[in-house]
Amino acid sequence: MVETANLLNCLNIDLGDMKKSKLAELLTNVICSPMGLESLSLHYWRLVGKLALAKGLGMDFTSHSTVMRSLEEAEDWEKLELWMAIVWRSVLSSRSVEGVEQVTLKLLL
């Protein structure tokens, strides 16, 4: 996944590019991988937020808790802030807020 993250970082793909391809699925897989957490640029974390807001993407955020905890442990507050916005959008429809409230409070502090 490091190679994929590095390739994405070089390509600088934007929202219009994502709508025309299966790049959204690839991007989700990279973000949910341990190497993606470290390697993927903030541009793509922001892009996932835009994608989630724009059309929901049908992205599977069941691993949102793992990503959330990993970013919290790494104290990567900028990526965590972006991820929490994505998580809240997804949990509001599913009512699965377990652990999300606690991490949100920590981030706000």
N, C-alpha and C positions, 0 to 999 in steps of 0.2 A: 504493500500500500504506500510505502514511502515514495516509490517511483511514480505512482499515479498522482500522489499529492504534489510532487515536484513538477510533473507534467502539467497538471491543472494550474499551478502557480505561474508557469511560463505562458500558458495560453491566454489567461485573463478573460475567460468566458463571461458573458453577461446574460441578463434575463432573456433577451431575444433569442440567444443561442440555445438556451435550455428548453424553450418551448418547442423547438424543432427537432429535438433528439432525445435520446435516452440518457443524456448526461446527468439529469436530476437523480436518477437511480444510482449512478456511479458516484456522484457527489455525496449522496446520503451514506453509501457504503464506506467511503473514505472518512467522512466525519465520524462515523460510529466505530471506526477502528482506532486502536491506541496510537498508531503512527499518524493518523489523520489529525488527531487531537493536537499533536505537537507540530506537525509539518504544514498543515494547510493554512494558507494566508487568511487574514481577517476578511479580505474581499469575499471569499467563498462562504464564510460564516454569515456575512451580511446577505449574500445572495440566497442562501437557504431560507433565511427569514423572509425575504421578498417572495420567494417561490411559495412558501407555506401560506403567506398572506394572499398572494395573487390567485392561486387556484387549488390550494390544499395538496396538490400533487399526489395524493394517495400514499404519501410516504409513511412508512411504518416507524413510529417513534416509540415502539415498545422498549427499546433500549435507551430511551431518553434518560432514565434514571442512572444508568451506567455512565453515560457521557457527562451528565450533570455532576455526579460524584467525582469523576476523574478530573474535571475542570476545577471543581472546588478544592480537591486535594492538591492540585498543582498551583492553586491560587492564581489561575489565569482569569482574572476578573473581567477582562474585556470580552473574551470568548464566552465566558459564563453568562455575562449580561445578554449577549446576543442569543445564546442557547435558551436562556430562561424565557425570553420573549416567544421563541418558537414553542417551547414546552407549554407555556400558558395557553397559547392558541390551540394546541392539540388537546390539552386536558380539559379545557372548558367545554369541549363537545363530548368528551368521554367521562367526565366527572372523576377521573383518576388522579387526585391531587396528592397522593401519599408521598411524603418527603419533599414535594415541590415547595410547599409553604415554608418549611424550615430553611431550605437553601435560599429561597427568595429573601427571607428576612436577613440571613447572613450576608448576602450580596448587598442589600440595602445598607447594612451597618458598615 
